[in-house]
Amino acid sequence: MTTPNQDEQQIRAVIDTWAKATAKGDLNVLLNLMTEDVTFLIPGKPPMHRADFVSAFQSMIHSVHVTSHSTVQEITVKDDLALCWNYLDVDVVPILSGSTTKRVGHTLTAFRRGADGQWRVWRDANLVIAV
């Protein structure tokens, strides 16, 4: 059994690992950080599930480099479910040419602890917009 502080540190580690894996284009790491039934909610688009994420990531990663920084606002843990409110700052840089797109905003992410004890993204509501 973990303590609330250990759970929070593990969730922060998932967030940090997600950012590093995205920057490296490492889809396998990202897939290990999400549940099989993950759902992403993005303004103006239908809900995106795991297979949709894979397709979008594979098409994007060949044309842009993505770096991000998260500022955790709050983490609440209850049993095997956790909520994290985050402020996200993302730079999307075209690989060949073009201008960097900056996206900023809040996210609300629900994490589930798996049978292996690892926290994974289960639901993610992303309010990040281009600025």
C-alpha positions as CSV (number, residue, x, y, z in Angstrom):
1,M,0.0,0.0,0.0
2,T,1.3,3.5,-0.9
3,T,0.9,6.7,1.0
4,P,-1.0,9.7,-0.5
5,N,2.4,11.5,-1.0
6,Q,3.9,8.4,-2.8
7,D,0.8,8.3,-5.0
8,E,1.2,12.0,-5.9
9,Q,4.8,11.6,-6.7
10,Q,4.1,8.6,-8.9
11,I,1.4,10.6,-10.8
12,R,3.9,13.5,-11.2
13,A,6.4,11.0,-12.6
14,V,3.8,9.8,-15.1
15,I,3.2,13.4,-16.2
16,D,7.0,14.0,-16.6
17,T,7.5,10.7,-18.4
18,W,4.6,11.5,-20.8
19,A,6.3,14.9,-21.7
20,K,9.7,13.2,-22.3
21,A,8.2,10.4,-24.3
22,T,6.2,12.8,-26.5
23,A,9.3,14.9,-27.1
24,K,11.2,11.7,-28.1
25,G,8.3,10.4,-30.2
26,D,8.2,7.2,-28.1
27,L,4.8,5.8,-28.7
28,N,5.5,2.6,-26.8
29,V,6.2,4.5,-23.6
30,L,3.0,6.6,-24.0
31,L,0.9,3.5,-24.5
32,N,2.2,2.1,-21.2
33,L,1.1,5.3,-19.5
34,M,-2.5,5.0,-20.5
35,T,-5.3,2.4,-19.9
36,E,-6.6,0.3,-22.6
37,D,-10.0,2.2,-22.4
38,V,-8.4,5.7,-22.3
39,T,-10.5,8.6,-23.6
40,F,-9.2,12.0,-24.5
41,L,-11.6,15.0,-24.7
42,I,-10.5,17.8,-27.0
43,P,-12.6,20.9,-27.8
44,G,-14.3,20.8,-31.1
45,K,-13.5,17.1,-31.8
46,P,-15.1,13.8,-31.0
47,P,-13.7,11.8,-28.1
48,M,-10.4,10.2,-29.0
49,H,-9.8,6.6,-27.8
50,R,-6.5,4.6,-27.7
51,A,-6.5,3.6,-31.4
52,D,-7.3,7.1,-32.5
53,F,-4.5,8.4,-30.3
54,V,-2.1,5.9,-31.9
55,S,-3.1,7.0,-35.5
56,A,-2.9,10.7,-34.6
57,F,0.5,10.4,-32.9
58,Q,2.0,8.3,-35.7
59,S,1.0,10.9,-38.3
60,M,2.0,13.9,-36.3
61,I,5.4,12.7,-35.1
62,H,6.9,12.6,-38.6
63,S,6.1,16.3,-39.2
64,V,6.5,18.1,-35.8
65,H,8.5,18.0,-32.6
66,V,6.5,18.5,-29.5
67,T,7.8,19.8,-26.2
68,S,5.7,20.5,-23.1
69,H,5.8,21.7,-19.6
70,S,3.2,20.9,-17.0
71,T,2.5,22.9,-13.8
72,V,0.4,20.7,-11.6
73,Q,-2.2,22.7,-9.8
74,E,-3.8,19.9,-7.8
75,I,-3.8,16.1,-7.3
76,T,-6.5,14.3,-5.4
77,V,-6.2,10.6,-4.8
78,K,-9.0,8.3,-3.7
79,D,-8.2,4.6,-3.6
80,D,-7.3,3.6,-7.2
81,L,-8.6,6.8,-8.8
82,A,-6.8,10.1,-9.0
83,L,-7.6,13.5,-10.5
84,C,-5.0,16.0,-11.6
85,W,-5.6,19.6,-12.6
86,N,-2.7,20.8,-14.7
87,Y,-1.6,23.9,-16.6
88,L,0.0,22.8,-19.8
89,D,2.4,24.8,-22.0
90,V,3.2,23.1,-25.4
91,D,5.4,24.0,-28.3
92,V,4.7,22.3,-31.6
93,V,7.7,22.8,-33.9
94,P,7.6,21.8,-37.6
95,I,10.5,19.5,-38.5
96,L,11.0,20.8,-42.0
97,S,9.9,24.4,-41.9
98,G,7.3,26.8,-40.6
99,S,6.5,28.6,-37.4
100,T,6.3,27.1,-33.9
101,T,2.8,26.9,-32.6
102,K,2.4,27.5,-28.9
103,R,-0.6,25.9,-27.0
104,V,-1.5,26.7,-23.5
105,G,-4.3,25.9,-21.1
106,H,-5.7,23.6,-18.4
107,T,-6.2,19.9,-18.4
108,L,-8.1,17.7,-16.1
109,T,-6.8,14.1,-16.1
110,A,-8.2,11.1,-14.3
111,F,-5.7,8.3,-13.5
112,R,-6.4,4.7,-12.6
113,R,-4.0,2.5,-10.7
114,G,-3.6,-0.8,-12.5
115,A,-3.3,-4.2,-10.9
116,D,0.5,-3.8,-11.3
117,G,0.4,-0.7,-9.0
118,Q,1.2,1.7,-11.9
119,W,-0.9,4.9,-12.4
120,R,-2.1,5.4,-15.9
121,V,-4.1,8.0,-17.8
122,W,-7.8,6.9,-18.0
123,R,-9.6,10.1,-19.0
124,D,-8.2,13.4,-20.1
125,A,-10.0,16.6,-20.7
126,N,-7.8,19.0,-22.6
127,L,-8.6,22.8,-22.8
128,V,-5.3,23.7,-24.4
129,I,-5.6,26.3,-27.2
130,A,-3.2,27.9,-29.7
131,V,-1.9,31.3,-28.6
